[in-house]
């Protein structure tokens, strides 16, 4: 469980050698009182050496699976649970290192590049279970993981210590959702095509969603007769189906700018998060694709069409995982792959640069009857506007 490093081990060995030599000298010179004192020091040194070597076997860190989901400005705590089985640990210290998108709200801490380190005092008695809490505040989007936990155990003579570094991967993390930026949203039209989502005034019916029966008329299809209801009513009854339409979005993020990540990445993600909130609150199904390279059947970040709270959470988690170090694929390749997936949506909403290379793919979406929109920013204000094929954003 622990990688150990004993500090002051050489001093203990030198001290042991010196006192042993003095004890031998006093023995041959018949100075038994001094010899007893030197032997007592030898005993203390041996006990300290034993303590420092056995302390790692006594202490255990419980690696619990735990995941918190926060918004910027929320407060939570890192929780570390220790169990001690034999030897007491007094006057120790714990050093904890984690990602810097969350910050401690108590105690002194140090920032090292994108990481934060904090030291806290630590002591635990034998056969004791102890929970250490580090209060934190979520400050920006991202996933924060415990990168390092080190426990320093000091010897009781003060001449030595042992450093215990946890040797396994931590299974605890805190996910911070993106902040939101207000945008002016478009009002997309409901498409005159059969879909999955109920609406009272629609030209289409879903044969898989019968909602009742009515009296049969000569214009009704014979296959829609409800035979059980007809027998019960002693006259022919026709099934009545739910009216459906297709109103759904595909949200596509182009996070690249040439061969690097766009400088407007954070603004883009905050605006996208606001749009996802709007879709969730208004019951609009949506899919989310990002041209960040991934592994599997889909070579980029992709969330299939869906709605509801789970879809909302998954979309925000996907946005939280995007980083400046991510590898991208061409946005035109993403559009081509989506055209081949036969996904049915009413609108395509693009964030980021829609360059000349993407023009053919966007036109192909439009030819399939899908409304194409793009996000345009002007002096910090964002608005979703219809995409103009004659102008590249």
VENHUZI-V809977 format. One line per field, one symbol per residue. ss: DSSP state (2 for helix, 1 for strand, 0 for the rest). burial: b if it has 24 or more other C-alpha atoms within 12 Angstrom, else e. Layout:
ss: ???
burial: ???
//
This chain:
ss: 011111102222222222222222222200022222222222222222222222222211110001111100001111111111000011111111111001110000111100111111111100011111111111000111111111111100000011111100000111110000001100000010000011000001111111111110000002221022222220001111111111011111110110011000222222222222222220001111111110000001111111002222222222220000000100222222222000000011111100022222222222200011111111001111110000000
burial: ebeeebbebeebeebbeebbebbeeeeeeeeeeeeeebbebbeebbebbebbbbbbebbbbbeeeeebbbbbebebbbbbbbbbeebbbbebbbbbbbbbbbbbeeeeeeeeeebbbbbbebbbeeeeeeebebebbbbbbbbbbbbbbbbbbbbbeebbbbbbbbeeebebbbbbbbbbbbbebbebebbebbbbbbeeeeebbbeeeeeebeebeeeeeeebbbeeeeeeeeebbbbbbbbbbbbbbbbbbbbbbeeebbeebbbbbbbbbbbbbbbbeeebbbbbbbbbbeeeeeebbbbbbbbeeebbbbbbbbbbbbbeeebbbbbbbbbebbbeeebbbbbbbbbbbbbeebbebbbebbeeebbbbbbbeeeeebbbbbbeeeeeb
//
